[in-house]
Amino acid sequence: MKSIAALQKLVTATPFDGEPSDAELDAIEVEMPLILAEVELLDARLPLLDRPATSLDERRIRRARNRVLAIRRDMTNRATAEQAGGAA
C-alpha cells in the first residue's frame, strides 16, 4: 500500500513573524488622527458611566464627537479625491 503523505503538497503557510508590514503601518499612520479623536471621545464618555453628566461634560462630549465626525469627513473626502484623481 502506498503512502499518500508523500504525494501531498506542503500546506502550511509562511511563518508569521508578528510584526506589521510596511503597508499596515502606513494605513495606521493615515488613520492615527481618527484613532486619537475616538480615544478622546471615549475619555470624555467613560467618567459618565458612574455619575450624571454636567454641562461641562456634555460640552466636552459634543466637541469630541464633532472632532471625530470632522476627521471622518476629511478622510472620506481625501479618499474620494484620490479615487477620482486616479481614475482620470
Order of alpha helices (4+ residues) and beta strands (2+ residues): alpha-alpha
